[in-house]
């Protein structure tokens, strides 16, 4: 090999080594970002589950509370009518 080709091989191998190091660093950052995204999505899923559980609990108690309110209104109306008469 002559000198020019040896210099070109050294330059190309140096550039490839630098590119490899940069690629490894970028991959490390991508892995860190993906872990954070996974943690955020897990947290969002937990929040959605808790909101869903609260909504179902409210749904279960909403019907009895509505019935109690209606009964309370009926009792209040009858006591008002009795006070007017009596």
Secondary structure, DSSP 8 states (H G I E B T S, - for coil): --HHHHHHHHHHHHHHHHHHHHHHHHHHHHHHHHHHHHHHHHHHHHHHHHHHHHHHHHHHHHHHHHHHHHHHHHHHHHHHHHHHH-
